[in-house]
Amino acid sequence: MTPVSLEQILAWNPDVILSWNDTQGGYYSKLLTDPKWQSIAAVKNKKVYAVPSGPFNWFDRPPSVNRILGLKWLSNLLYPDIYKYDMAQETREFYKKFYHYELSDEEVNSLLKDCGGI
């Protein structure tokens, strides 16, 4: 949650960008279309991902058991040659074990939408 200017991000020119999704107040949907971001490698190469969230963020706030699933999601996303998780199946199993809830196909698709690595 450290403030960073667009100029700093342009200087870093990241290969991958992780963003909160729009419902969490993130800038995800605008990153790919905002002209100010178009020169960034991650945007050019369409490597901008919304962090899954439901019922809590899988990567950031608030701290929750979802970070366990977030580790699998992120490793699968960044290192697919090493971590070959079926994230739909992993998500189903996680929700069943930790939340005692069976996700429908629609719910899995909604959770994993825009996050890559499905």
Biopython code that builds the backbone (N, CA, C, O; Angstrom):
import numpy as np
from Bio.PDB.StructureBuilder import StructureBuilder

atoms = [
    (1, "MET", "N", (0.814, -1.192, 0.000)),
    (1, "MET", "CA", (0.000, 0.000, 0.000)),
    (1, "MET", "C", (0.862, 1.262, 0.000)),
    (1, "MET", "O", (0.404, 2.333, 0.398)),
    (2, "THR", "N", (2.081, 1.134, -0.437)),
    (2, "THR", "CA", (2.962, 2.287, -0.545)),
    (2, "THR", "C", (2.616, 3.066, -1.806)),
    (2, "THR", "O", (2.564, 2.489, -2.892)),
    (3, "PRO", "N", (2.380, 4.366, -1.677)),
    (3, "PRO", "CA", (2.072, 5.162, -2.872)),
    (3, "PRO", "C", (3.261, 5.171, -3.848)),
    (3, "PRO", "O", (4.411, 5.367, -3.454)),
    (4, "VAL", "N", (2.950, 4.957, -5.109)),
    (4, "VAL", "CA", (3.955, 4.962, -6.171)),
    (4, "VAL", "C", (3.391, 5.789, -7.322)),
    (4, "VAL", "O", (2.224, 5.644, -7.688)),
    (5, "SER", "N", (4.209, 6.637, -7.875)),
    (5, "SER", "CA", (3.747, 7.480, -8.982)),
    (5, "SER", "C", (3.767, 6.697, -10.292)),
    (5, "SER", "O", (4.477, 5.701, -10.428)),
    (6, "LEU", "N", (2.983, 7.164, -11.237)),
    (6, "LEU", "CA", (2.991, 6.562, -12.573)),
    (6, "LEU", "C", (4.382, 6.685, -13.189)),
    (6, "LEU", "O", (4.834, 5.780, -13.891)),
    (7, "GLU", "N", (5.052, 7.784, -12.934)),
    (7, "GLU", "CA", (6.405, 7.975, -13.468)),
    (7, "GLU", "C", (7.345, 6.878, -12.966)),
    (7, "GLU", "O", (8.185, 6.382, -13.717)),
    (8, "GLN", "N", (7.198, 6.502, -11.691)),
    (8, "GLN", "CA", (8.044, 5.444, -11.142)),
    (8, "GLN", "C", (7.721, 4.103, -11.800)),
    (8, "GLN", "O", (8.626, 3.331, -12.115)),
    (9, "ILE", "N", (6.454, 3.833, -12.003)),
    (9, "ILE", "CA", (6.059, 2.580, -12.653)),
    (9, "ILE", "C", (6.589, 2.551, -14.089)),
    (9, "ILE", "O", (7.071, 1.518, -14.555)),
    (10, "LEU", "N", (6.499, 3.676, -14.779)),
    (10, "LEU", "CA", (7.047, 3.754, -16.136)),
    (10, "LEU", "C", (8.551, 3.487, -16.127)),
    (10, "LEU", "O", (9.062, 2.815, -17.023)),
    (11, "ALA", "N", (9.258, 3.998, -15.138)),
    (11, "ALA", "CA", (10.706, 3.772, -15.038)),
    (11, "ALA", "C", (11.013, 2.307, -14.737)),
    (11, "ALA", "O", (11.969, 1.748, -15.275)),
    (12, "TRP", "N", (10.207, 1.690, -13.883)),
    (12, "TRP", "CA", (10.416, 0.266, -13.559)),
    (12, "TRP", "C", (10.084, -0.622, -14.756)),
    (12, "TRP", "O", (10.737, -1.644, -14.969)),
    (13, "ASN", "N", (9.074, -0.240, -15.537)),
    (13, "ASN", "CA", (8.619, -0.992, -16.701)),
    (13, "ASN", "C", (8.424, -2.482, -16.379)),
    (13, "ASN", "O", (9.101, -3.329, -16.962)),
    (14, "PRO", "N", (7.511, -2.806, -15.462)),
    (14, "PRO", "CA", (7.344, -4.196, -15.025)),
    (14, "PRO", "C", (6.866, -5.127, -16.142)),
    (14, "PRO", "O", (6.146, -4.716, -17.052)),
    (15, "ASP", "N", (7.282, -6.375, -16.047)),
    (15, "ASP", "CA", (6.841, -7.404, -16.991)),
    (15, "ASP", "C", (5.462, -7.942, -16.640)),
    (15, "ASP", "O", (4.752, -8.446, -17.510)),
    (16, "VAL", "N", (5.077, -7.837, -15.366)),
    (16, "VAL", "CA", (3.791, -8.333, -14.873)),
    (16, "VAL", "C", (3.243, -7.297, -13.897)),
    (16, "VAL", "O", (3.986, -6.711, -13.110)),
    (17, "ILE", "N", (1.943, -7.084, -13.960)),
    (17, "ILE", "CA", (1.280, -6.205, -13.002)),
    (17, "ILE", "C", (0.128, -6.964, -12.360)),
    (17, "ILE", "O", (-0.694, -7.568, -13.050)),
    (18, "LEU", "N", (0.078, -6.929, -11.032)),
    (18, "LEU", "CA", (-1.041, -7.479, -10.272)),
    (18, "LEU", "C", (-1.825, -6.302, -9.727)),
    (18, "LEU", "O", (-1.255, -5.380, -9.145)),
    (19, "SER", "N", (-3.131, -6.339, -9.917)),
    (19, "SER", "CA", (-3.973, -5.234, -9.473)),
    (19, "SER", "C", (-5.147, -5.771, -8.679)),
    (19, "SER", "O", (-5.640, -6.867, -8.942)),
    (20, "TRP", "N", (-5.591, -4.991, -7.705)),
    (20, "TRP", "CA", (-6.876, -5.314, -7.104)),
    (20, "TRP", "C", (-7.904, -5.259, -8.215)),
    (20, "TRP", "O", (-7.773, -4.483, -9.161)),
    (21, "ASN", "N", (-8.932, -6.093, -8.093)),
    (21, "ASN", "CA", (-9.982, -6.043, -9.107)),
    (21, "ASN", "C", (-10.836, -4.798, -8.907)),
    (21, "ASN", "O", (-10.712, -4.114, -7.890)),
    (22, "ASP", "N", (-11.673, -4.511, -9.841)),
    (22, "ASP", "CA", (-12.470, -3.281, -9.822)),
    (22, "ASP", "C", (-13.385, -3.192, -8.604)),
    (22, "ASP", "O", (-13.580, -2.106, -8.059)),
    (23, "THR", "N", (-13.950, -4.324, -8.170)),
    (23, "THR", "CA", (-14.865, -4.283, -7.028)),
    (23, "THR", "C", (-14.140, -3.963, -5.728)),
    (23, "THR", "O", (-14.772, -3.548, -4.756)),
    (24, "GLN", "N", (-12.835, -4.149, -5.696)),
    (24, "GLN", "CA", (-12.044, -3.814, -4.512)),
    (24, "GLN", "C", (-11.449, -2.410, -4.608)),
    (24, "GLN", "O", (-10.685, -1.998, -3.735)),
    (25, "GLY", "N", (-11.788, -1.692, -5.641)),
    (25, "GLY", "CA", (-11.253, -0.351, -5.810)),
    (25, "GLY", "C", (-9.966, -0.311, -6.611)),
    (25, "GLY", "O", (-9.259, 0.697, -6.607)),
    (26, "GLY", "N", (-9.656, -1.402, -7.300)),
    (26, "GLY", "CA", (-8.455, -1.456, -8.126)),
    (26, "GLY", "C", (-8.622, -0.757, -9.457)),
    (26, "GLY", "O", (-9.693, -0.246, -9.785)),
    (27, "TYR", "N", (-7.561, -0.746, -10.203)),
    (27, "TYR", "CA", (-7.531, -0.052, -11.495)),
    (27, "TYR", "C", (-7.453, -1.062, -12.637)),
    (27, "TYR", "O", (-7.142, -0.694, -13.769)),
    (28, "TYR", "N", (-7.730, -2.317, -12.352)),
    (28, "TYR", "CA", (-7.526, -3.398, -13.309)),
    (28, "TYR", "C", (-8.111, -3.111, -14.695)),
    (28, "TYR", "O", (-7.377, -3.137, -15.684)),
    (29, "SER", "N", (-9.389, -2.844, -14.785)),
    (29, "SER", "CA", (-10.028, -2.713, -16.107)),
    (29, "SER", "C", (-9.503, -1.521, -16.901)),
    (29, "SER", "O", (-9.583, -1.511, -18.129)),
    (30, "LYS", "N", (-8.971, -0.528, -16.213)),
    (30, "LYS", "CA", (-8.476, 0.658, -16.900)),
    (30, "LYS", "C", (-7.009, 0.532, -17.316)),
    (30, "LYS", "O", (-6.554, 1.233, -18.220)),
    (31, "LEU", "N", (-6.275, -0.357, -16.658)),
    (31, "LEU", "CA", (-4.845, -0.496, -16.977)),
    (31, "LEU", "C", (-4.603, -0.830, -18.447)),
    (31, "LEU", "O", (-3.666, -0.316, -19.059)),
    (32, "LEU", "N", (-5.436, -1.677, -18.999)),
    (32, "LEU", "CA", (-5.234, -2.112, -20.379)),
    (32, "LEU", "C", (-5.678, -1.085, -21.411)),
    (32, "LEU", "O", (-5.301, -1.180, -22.579)),
    (33, "THR", "N", (-6.474, -0.105, -20.994)),
    (33, "THR", "CA", (-6.987, 0.875, -21.955)),
    (33, "THR", "C", (-6.491, 2.302, -21.729)),
    (33, "THR", "O", (-6.578, 3.130, -22.635)),
    (34, "ASP", "N", (-5.978, 2.601, -20.553)),
    (34, "ASP", "CA", (-5.493, 3.950, -20.245)),
    (34, "ASP", "C", (-4.242, 4.235, -21.066)),
    (34, "ASP", "O", (-3.251, 3.518, -20.930)),
    (35, "PRO", "N", (-4.258, 5.271, -21.923)),
    (35, "PRO", "CA", (-3.107, 5.577, -22.778)),
    (35, "PRO", "C", (-1.805, 5.823, -22.009)),
    (35, "PRO", "O", (-0.719, 5.588, -22.541)),
    (36, "LYS", "N", (-1.906, 6.289, -20.775)),
    (36, "LYS", "CA", (-0.701, 6.566, -19.982)),
    (36, "LYS", "C", (0.075, 5.291, -19.639)),
    (36, "LYS", "O", (1.266, 5.356, -19.334)),
    (37, "TRP", "N", (-0.581, 4.151, -19.687)),
    (37, "TRP", "CA", (0.047, 2.883, -19.295)),
    (37, "TRP", "C", (0.502, 2.059, -20.498)),
    (37, "TRP", "O", (1.122, 1.011, -20.315)),
    (38, "GLN", "N", (0.217, 2.495, -21.702)),
    (38, "GLN", "CA", (0.438, 1.665, -22.892)),
    (38, "GLN", "C", (1.896, 1.325, -23.191)),
    (38, "GLN", "O", (2.155, 0.337, -23.879)),
    (39, "SER", "N", (2.839, 2.092, -22.707)),
    (39, "SER", "CA", (4.248, 1.808, -22.995)),
    (39, "SER", "C", (4.868, 0.804, -22.027)),
    (39, "SER", "O", (6.013, 0.395, -22.218)),
    (40, "ILE", "N", (4.141, 0.408, -21.009)),
    (40, "ILE", "CA", (4.655, -0.536, -20.009)),
    (40, "ILE", "C", (4.616, -1.953, -20.577)),
    (40, "ILE", "O", (3.615, -2.366, -21.162)),
    (41, "ALA", "N", (5.711, -2.692, -20.401)),
    (41, "ALA", "CA", (5.832, -4.043, -20.958)),
    (41, "ALA", "C", (4.669, -4.947, -20.560)),
    (41, "ALA", "O", (4.138, -5.670, -21.403)),
    (42, "ALA", "N", (4.268, -4.920, -19.305)),
    (42, "ALA", "CA", (3.168, -5.783, -18.845)),
    (42, "ALA", "C", (1.877, -5.482, -19.590)),
    (42, "ALA", "O", (1.120, -6.396, -19.916)),
    (43, "VAL", "N", (1.624, -4.225, -19.857)),
    (43, "VAL", "CA", (0.405, -3.831, -20.566)),
    (43, "VAL", "C", (0.513, -4.229, -22.035)),
    (43, "VAL", "O", (-0.422, -4.794, -22.602)),
    (44, "LYS", "N", (1.657, -3.931, -22.646)),
    (44, "LYS", "CA", (1.862, -4.297, -24.056)),
    (44, "LYS", "C", (1.667, -5.799, -24.279)),
    (44, "LYS", "O", (1.074, -6.222, -25.271)),
    (45, "ASN", "N", (2.181, -6.592, -23.334)),
    (45, "ASN", "CA", (2.147, -8.054, -23.474)),
    (45, "ASN", "C", (0.935, -8.695, -22.804)),
    (45, "ASN", "O", (0.861, -9.917, -22.680)),
    (46, "LYS", "N", (-0.010, -7.865, -22.375)),
    (46, "LYS", "CA", (-1.244, -8.334, -21.736)),
    (46, "LYS", "C", (-0.955, -9.260, -20.553)),
    (46, "LYS", "O", (-1.553, -10.327, -20.413)),
    (47, "LYS", "N", (-0.029, -8.823, -19.716)),
    (47, "LYS", "CA", (0.320, -9.567, -18.502)),
    (47, "LYS", "C", (-0.087, -8.742, -17.283)),
    (47, "LYS", "O", (0.694, -8.529, -16.356)),
    (48, "VAL", "N", (-1.336, -8.289, -17.320)),
    (48, "VAL", "CA", (-1.937, -7.544, -16.221)),
    (48, "VAL", "C", (-3.050, -8.428, -15.671)),
    (48, "VAL", "O", (-3.930, -8.860, -16.416)),
    (49, "TYR", "N", (-3.011, -8.696, -14.370)),
    (49, "TYR", "CA", (-3.935, -9.642, -13.773)),
    (49, "TYR", "C", (-4.627, -9.044, -12.562)),
    (49, "TYR", "O", (-4.020, -8.322, -11.770)),
    (50, "ALA", "N", (-5.898, -9.355, -12.436)),
    (50, "ALA", "CA", (-6.656, -8.972, -11.245)),
    (50, "ALA", "C", (-6.446, -10.061, -10.200)),
    (50, "ALA", "O", (-6.573, -11.250, -10.493)),
    (51, "VAL", "N", (-6.128, -9.647, -8.990)),
    (51, "VAL", "CA", (-5.952, -10.602, -7.900)),
    (51, "VAL", "C", (-7.327, -11.151, -7.532)),
    (51, "VAL", "O", (-8.248, -10.377, -7.271)),
    (52, "PRO", "N", (-7.480, -12.480, -7.507)),
    (52, "PRO", "CA", (-8.771, -13.042, -7.118)),
    (52, "PRO", "C", (-9.179, -12.583, -5.718)),
    (52, "PRO", "O", (-8.341, -12.330, -4.852)),
    (53, "SER", "N", (-10.469, -12.489, -5.533)),
    (53, "SER", "CA", (-10.982, -12.014, -4.254)),
    (53, "SER", "C", (-12.336, -12.635, -3.991)),
    (53, "SER", "O", (-13.287, -12.401, -4.737)),
    (54, "GLY", "N", (-12.426, -13.401, -2.968)),
    (54, "GLY", "CA", (-13.705, -13.968, -2.587)),
    (54, "GLY", "C", (-13.500, -15.116, -1.632)),
    (54, "GLY", "O", (-12.805, -16.063, -1.998)),
    (55, "PRO", "N", (-14.035, -15.105, -0.470)),
    (55, "PRO", "CA", (-14.708, -13.949, 0.094)),
    (55, "PRO", "C", (-13.749, -12.829, 0.497)),
    (55, "PRO", "O", (-14.180, -11.723, 0.822)),
    (56, "PHE", "N", (-12.440, -13.123, 0.475)),
    (56, "PHE", "CA", (-11.423, -12.110, 0.773)),
    (56, "PHE", "C", (-10.336, -12.175, -0.291)),
    (56, "PHE", "O", (-10.212, -13.169, -1.007)),
    (57, "ASN", "N", (-9.561, -11.120, -0.385)),
    (57, "ASN", "CA", (-8.444, -11.061, -1.314)),
    (57, "ASN", "C", (-7.502, -12.253, -1.096)),
    (57, "ASN", "O", (-7.235, -12.632, 0.044)),
    (58, "TRP", "N", (-7.005, -12.835, -2.173)),
    (58, "TRP", "CA", (-6.146, -14.017, -2.085)),
    (58, "TRP", "C", (-4.673, -13.660, -1.899)),
    (58, "TRP", "O", (-3.833, -14.548, -1.755)),
    (59, "PHE", "N", (-4.360, -12.379, -1.900)),
    (59, "PHE", "CA", (-2.959, -11.980, -1.927)),
    (59, "PHE", "C", (-2.623, -10.894, -0.912)),
    (59, "PHE", "O", (-1.489, -10.814, -0.439)),
    (60, "ASP", "N", (-3.587, -10.074, -0.584)),
    (60, "ASP", "CA", (-3.285, -8.887, 0.202)),
    (60, "ASP", "C", (-4.182, -8.803, 1.423)),
    (60, "ASP", "O", (-4.093, -9.646, 2.315)),
    (61, "ARG", "N", (-5.027, -7.819, 1.473)),
    (61, "ARG", "CA", (-5.838, -7.537, 2.642)),
    (61, "ARG", "C", (-7.260, -8.012, 2.477)),
    (61, "ARG", "O", (-7.775, -8.037, 1.359)),
    (62, "PRO", "N", (-7.893, -8.381, 3.539)),
    (62, "PRO", "CA", (-7.370, -8.566, 4.886)),
    (62, "PRO", "C", (-6.639, -9.896, 4.980)),
    (62, "PRO", "O", (-6.846, -10.779, 4.148)),
    (63, "PRO", "N", (-5.786, -10.046, 5.986)),
    (63, "PRO", "CA", (-5.123, -11.336, 6.168)),
    (63, "PRO", "C", (-6.185, -12.430, 6.361)),
    (63, "PRO", "O", (-7.113, -12.272, 7.154)),
    (64, "SER", "N", (-6.037, -13.517, 5.641)),
    (64, "SER", "CA", (-7.008, -14.610, 5.765)),
    (64, "SER", "C", (-6.387, -15.896, 5.223)),
    (64, "SER", "O", (-5.280, -15.897, 4.685)),
    (65, "VAL", "N", (-7.132, -16.987, 5.381)),
    (65, "VAL", "CA", (-6.676, -18.272, 4.853)),
    (65, "VAL", "C", (-6.610, -18.250, 3.334)),
    (65, "VAL", "O", (-5.982, -19.121, 2.732)),
    (66, "ASN", "N", (-7.242, -17.275, 2.709)),
    (66, "ASN", "CA", (-7.208, -17.199, 1.245)),
    (66, "ASN", "C", (-5.795, -17.007, 0.716)),
    (66, "ASN", "O", (-5.533, -17.277, -0.456)),
    (67, "ARG", "N", (-4.892, -16.549, 1.553)),
    (67, "ARG", "CA", (-3.506, -16.389, 1.116)),
    (67, "ARG", "C", (-2.883, -17.745, 0.773)),
    (67, "ARG", "O", (-1.960, -17.808, -0.040)),
    (68, "ILE", "N", (-3.366, -18.809, 1.371)),
    (68, "ILE", "CA", (-2.875, -20.152, 1.037)),
    (68, "ILE", "C", (-3.176, -20.437, -0.429)),
    (68, "ILE", "O", (-2.298, -20.867, -1.177)),
    (69, "LEU", "N", (-4.405, -20.200, -0.832)),
    (69, "LEU", "CA", (-4.800, -20.385, -2.225)),
    (69, "LEU", "C", (-4.086, -19.378, -3.118)),
    (69, "LEU", "O", (-3.737, -19.682, -4.258)),
    (70, "GLY", "N", (-3.870, -18.174, -2.588)),
    (70, "GLY", "CA", (-3.163, -17.138, -3.337)),
    (70, "GLY", "C", (-1.743, -17.533, -3.692)),
    (70, "GLY", "O", (-1.256, -17.176, -4.765)),
    (71, "LEU", "N", (-1.066, -18.263, -2.813)),
    (71, "LEU", "CA", (0.286, -18.744, -3.120)),
    (71, "LEU", "C", (0.274, -19.689, -4.314)),
    (71, "LEU", "O", (1.144, -19.615, -5.181)),
    (72, "LYS", "N", (-0.710, -20.572, -4.355)),
    (72, "LYS", "CA", (-0.819, -21.483, -5.503)),
    (72, "LYS", "C", (-1.137, -20.700, -6.771)),
    (72, "LYS", "O", (-0.550, -20.939, -7.826)),
    (73, "TRP", "N", (-2.075, -19.760, -6.652)),
    (73, "TRP", "CA", (-2.451, -18.953, -7.820)),
    (73, "TRP", "C", (-1.245, -18.196, -8.369)),
    (73, "TRP", "O", (-0.987, -18.229, -9.572)),
    (74, "LEU", "N", (-0.503, -17.512, -7.491)),
    (74, "LEU", "CA", (0.610, -16.687, -7.944)),
    (74, "LEU", "C", (1.752, -17.532, -8.502)),
    (74, "LEU", "O", (2.334, -17.177, -9.527)),
    (75, "SER", "N", (2.078, -18.635, -7.848)),
    (75, "SER", "CA", (3.161, -19.480, -8.364)),
    (75, "SER", "C", (2.767, -20.080, -9.710)),
    (75, "SER", "O", (3.600, -20.176, -10.611)),
    (76, "ASN", "N", (1.523, -20.480, -9.855)),
    (76, "ASN", "CA", (1.018, -21.018, -11.116)),
    (76, "ASN", "C", (1.055, -19.957, -12.219)),
    (76, "ASN", "O", (1.367, -20.258, -13.371)),
    (77, "LEU", "N", (0.735, -18.723, -11.854)),
    (77, "LEU", "CA", (0.710, -17.618, -12.808)),
    (77, "LEU", "C", (2.108, -17.237, -13.277)),
    (77, "LEU", "O", (2.348, -17.076, -14.473)),
    (78, "LEU", "N", (3.030, -17.095, -12.327)),
    (78, "LEU", "CA", (4.366, -16.604, -12.658)),
    (78, "LEU", "C", (5.328, -17.696, -13.126)),
    (78, "LEU", "O", (6.252, -17.418, -13.891)),
    (79, "TYR", "N", (5.123, -18.913, -12.682)),
    (79, "TYR", "CA", (6.046, -20.019, -13.007)),
    (79, "TYR", "C", (5.278, -21.251, -13.481)),
    (79, "TYR", "O", (5.357, -22.304, -12.848)),
    (80, "PRO", "N", (4.539, -21.138, -14.578)),
    (80, "PRO", "CA", (3.687, -22.245, -15.022)),
    (80, "PRO", "C", (4.455, -23.505, -15.427)),
    (80, "PRO", "O", (3.882, -24.594, -15.443)),
    (81, "ASP", "N", (5.740, -23.370, -15.754)),
    (81, "ASP", "CA", (6.521, -24.563, -16.101)),
    (81, "ASP", "C", (6.879, -25.386, -14.867)),
    (81, "ASP", "O", (7.164, -26.580, -14.967)),
    (82, "ILE", "N", (6.861, -24.745, -13.715)),
    (82, "ILE", "CA", (7.209, -25.433, -12.469)),
    (82, "ILE", "C", (5.952, -25.822, -11.695)),
    (82, "ILE", "O", (5.844, -26.944, -11.201)),
    (83, "TYR", "N", (5.010, -24.896, -11.593)),
    (83, "TYR", "CA", (3.777, -25.123, -10.833)),
    (83, "TYR", "C", (2.633, -25.267, -11.825)),
    (83, "TYR", "O", (2.233, -24.303, -12.479)),
    (84, "LYS", "N", (2.123, -26.464, -11.924)),
    (84, "LYS", "CA", (1.095, -26.755, -12.928)),
    (84, "LYS", "C", (-0.232, -27.096, -12.251)),
    (84, "LYS", "O", (-0.779, -28.186, -12.422)),
    (85, "TYR", "N", (-0.724, -26.148, -11.492)),
    (85, "TYR", "CA", (-1.991, -26.358, -10.801)),
    (85, "TYR", "C", (-3.165, -26.134, -11.738)),
    (85, "TYR", "O", (-3.142, -25.245, -12.589)),
    (86, "ASP", "N", (-4.176, -26.943, -11.569)),
    (86, "ASP", "CA", (-5.470, -26.690, -12.193)),
    (86, "ASP", "C", (-6.195, -25.777, -11.214)),
    (86, "ASP", "O", (-6.778, -26.251, -10.238)),
    (87, "MET", "N", (-6.164, -24.480, -11.467)),
    (87, "MET", "CA", (-6.672, -23.528, -10.487)),
    (87, "MET", "C", (-8.169, -23.658, -10.252)),
    (87, "MET", "O", (-8.644, -23.355, -9.157)),
    (88, "ALA", "N", (-8.908, -24.092, -11.234)),
    (88, "ALA", "CA", (-10.342, -24.318, -11.014)),
    (88, "ALA", "C", (-10.526, -25.429, -9.980)),
    (88, "ALA", "O", (-11.317, -25.290, -9.047)),
    (89, "GLN", "N", (-9.805, -26.515, -10.146)),
    (89, "GLN", "CA", (-9.897, -27.636, -9.207)),
    (89, "GLN", "C", (-9.351, -27.258, -7.832)),
    (89, "GLN", "O", (-9.954, -27.589, -6.812)),
    (90, "GLU", "N", (-8.220, -26.570, -7.803)),
    (90, "GLU", "CA", (-7.632, -26.126, -6.527)),
    (90, "GLU", "C", (-8.604, -25.220, -5.774)),
    (90, "GLU", "O", (-8.746, -25.320, -4.556)),
    (91, "THR", "N", (-9.262, -24.345, -6.509)),
    (91, "THR", "CA", (-10.214, -23.417, -5.899)),
    (91, "THR", "C", (-11.398, -24.166, -5.318)),
    (91, "THR", "O", (-11.834, -23.885, -4.201)),
    (92, "ARG", "N", (-11.916, -25.117, -6.073)),
    (92, "ARG", "CA", (-13.041, -25.935, -5.585)),
    (92, "ARG", "C", (-12.662, -26.658, -4.289)),
    (92, "ARG", "O", (-13.402, -26.621, -3.306)),
    (93, "GLU", "N", (-11.502, -27.315, -4.303)),
    (93, "GLU", "CA", (-11.061, -28.080, -3.131)),
    (93, "GLU", "C", (-10.833, -27.171, -1.922)),
    (93, "GLU", "O", (-11.186, -27.525, -0.797)),
    (94, "PHE", "N", (-10.247, -26.007, -2.160)),
    (94, "PHE", "CA", (-9.983, -25.066, -1.080)),
    (94, "PHE", "C", (-11.293, -24.609, -0.431)),
    (94, "PHE", "O", (-11.416, -24.634, 0.793)),
    (95, "TYR", "N", (-12.255, -24.198, -1.229)),
    (95, "TYR", "CA", (-13.522, -23.710, -0.692)),
    (95, "TYR", "C", (-14.275, -24.817, 0.040)),
    (95, "TYR", "O", (-14.942, -24.564, 1.044)),
    (96, "LYS", "N", (-14.167, -26.030, -0.459)),
    (96, "LYS", "CA", (-14.827, -27.149, 0.215)),
    (96, "LYS", "C", (-14.173, -27.397, 1.577)),
    (96, "LYS", "O", (-14.868, -27.602, 2.572)),
    (97, "LYS", "N", (-12.847, -27.379, 1.621)),
    (97, "LYS", "CA", (-12.119, -27.673, 2.860)),
    (97, "LYS", "C", (-12.224, -26.533, 3.881)),
    (97, "LYS", "O", (-12.497, -26.785, 5.055)),
    (98, "PHE", "N", (-12.015, -25.300, 3.457)),
    (98, "PHE", "CA", (-11.955, -24.185, 4.398)),
    (98, "PHE", "C", (-13.297, -23.501, 4.651)),
    (98, "PHE", "O", (-13.522, -22.958, 5.733)),
    (99, "TYR", "N", (-14.176, -23.524, 3.672)),
    (99, "TYR", "CA", (-15.457, -22.837, 3.827)),
    (99, "TYR", "C", (-16.655, -23.787, 3.833)),
    (99, "TYR", "O", (-17.797, -23.354, 3.990)),
    (100, "HIS", "N", (-16.387, -25.091, 3.660)),
    (100, "HIS", "CA", (-17.464, -26.094, 3.642)),
    (100, "HIS", "C", (-18.533, -25.694, 2.620)),
    (100, "HIS", "O", (-19.735, -25.743, 2.881)),
    (101, "TYR", "N", (-18.036, -25.298, 1.446)),
    (101, "TYR", "CA", (-18.928, -24.790, 0.409)),
    (101, "TYR", "C", (-18.510, -25.365, -0.938)),
    (101, "TYR", "O", (-17.334, -25.339, -1.301)),
    (102, "GLU", "N", (-19.493, -25.884, -1.675)),
    (102, "GLU", "CA", (-19.258, -26.422, -3.011)),
    (102, "GLU", "C", (-19.518, -25.328, -4.042)),
    (102, "GLU", "O", (-20.650, -24.874, -4.207)),
    (103, "LEU", "N", (-18.464, -24.914, -4.729)),
    (103, "LEU", "CA", (-18.595, -23.863, -5.743)),
    (103, "LEU", "C", (-19.219, -24.413, -7.024)),
    (103, "LEU", "O", (-18.912, -25.528, -7.447)),
    (104, "SER", "N", (-20.087, -23.630, -7.626)),
    (104, "SER", "CA", (-20.626, -23.976, -8.943)),
    (104, "SER", "C", (-19.595, -23.576, -10.004)),
    (104, "SER", "O", (-18.648, -22.846, -9.712)),
    (105, "ASP", "N", (-19.782, -24.053, -11.220)),
    (105, "ASP", "CA", (-18.897, -23.661, -12.325)),
    (105, "ASP", "C", (-18.913, -22.147, -12.510)),
    (105, "ASP", "O", (-17.875, -21.531, -12.748)),
    (106, "GLU", "N", (-20.086, -21.563, -12.400)),
    (106, "GLU", "CA", (-20.224, -20.111, -12.567)),
    (106, "GLU", "C", (-19.438, -19.360, -11.482)),
    (106, "GLU", "O", (-18.797, -18.349, -11.769)),
    (107, "GLU", "N", (-19.488, -19.847, -10.259)),
    (107, "GLU", "CA", (-18.760, -19.203, -9.169)),
    (107, "GLU", "C", (-17.245, -19.329, -9.352)),
    (107, "GLU", "O", (-16.502, -18.382, -9.095)),
    (108, "VAL", "N", (-16.801, -20.490, -9.792)),
    (108, "VAL", "CA", (-15.358, -20.670, -10.058)),
    (108, "VAL", "C", (-14.916, -19.722, -11.159)),
    (108, "VAL", "O", (-13.891, -19.053, -11.028)),
    (109, "ASN", "N", (-15.676, -19.658, -12.236)),
    (109, "ASN", "CA", (-15.331, -18.758, -13.338)),
    (109, "ASN", "C", (-15.312, -17.303, -12.892)),
    (109, "ASN", "O", (-14.453, -16.532, -13.320)),
    (110, "SER", "N", (-16.245, -16.928, -12.042)),
    (110, "SER", "CA", (-16.285, -15.553, -11.546)),
    (110, "SER", "C", (-15.066, -15.251, -10.668)),
    (110, "SER", "O", (-14.487, -14.170, -10.770)),
    (111, "LEU", "N", (-14.676, -16.192, -9.811)),
    (111, "LEU", "CA", (-13.510, -15.992, -8.948)),
    (111, "LEU", "C", (-12.218, -15.866, -9.755)),
    (111, "LEU", "O", (-11.340, -15.075, -9.410)),
    (112, "LEU", "N", (-12.109, -16.642, -10.820)),
    (112, "LEU", "CA", (-10.855, -16.708, -11.582)),
    (112, "LEU", "C", (-10.838, -15.789, -12.810)),
    (112, "LEU", "O", (-9.852, -15.736, -13.545)),
    (113, "LYS", "N", (-11.926, -15.079, -13.016)),
    (113, "LYS", "CA", (-12.017, -14.162, -14.159)),
    (113, "LYS", "C", (-10.932, -13.106, -14.055)),
    (113, "LYS", "O", (-10.720, -12.531, -12.988)),
    (114, "ASP", "N", (-10.257, -12.855, -15.138)),
    (114, "ASP", "CA", (-9.254, -11.803, -15.261)),
    (114, "ASP", "C", (-7.961, -12.047, -14.468)),
    (114, "ASP", "O", (-7.087, -11.181, -14.423)),
    (115, "CYS", "N", (-7.844, -13.220, -13.846)),
    (115, "CYS", "CA", (-6.649, -13.443, -13.015)),
    (115, "CYS", "C", (-5.614, -14.302, -13.712)),
    (115, "CYS", "O", (-4.547, -14.530, -13.143)),
    (116, "GLY", "N", (-5.877, -14.791, -14.918)),
    (116, "GLY", "CA", (-4.906, -15.604, -15.643)),
    (116, "GLY", "C", (-4.757, -16.986, -15.021)),
    (116, "GLY", "O", (-5.232, -17.233, -13.913)),
    (117, "GLY", "N", (-4.112, -17.859, -15.726)),
    (117, "GLY", "CA", (-3.777, -19.157, -15.180)),
    (117, "GLY", "C", (-4.914, -20.090, -14.851)),
    (117, "GLY", "O", (-4.762, -20.964, -13.997)),
    (118, "ILE", "N", (-6.053, -19.932, -15.505)),
    (118, "ILE", "CA", (-7.185, -20.826, -15.239)),
    (118, "ILE", "C", (-6.922, -22.174, -15.866)),
    (118, "ILE", "O", (-7.752, -23.077, -15.760)),
]
sb = StructureBuilder()
sb.init_structure("model")
sb.init_model(0)
sb.init_chain("A")
sb.init_seg("    ")
for serial, (resi, resn, name, xyz) in enumerate(atoms, 1):
    if name == "N":
        sb.init_residue(resn, " ", resi, " ")
    sb.init_atom(name, np.array(xyz, "f"), 0.0, 1.0, " ", f" {name:<3s}", serial, name[0])
structure = sb.get_structure()
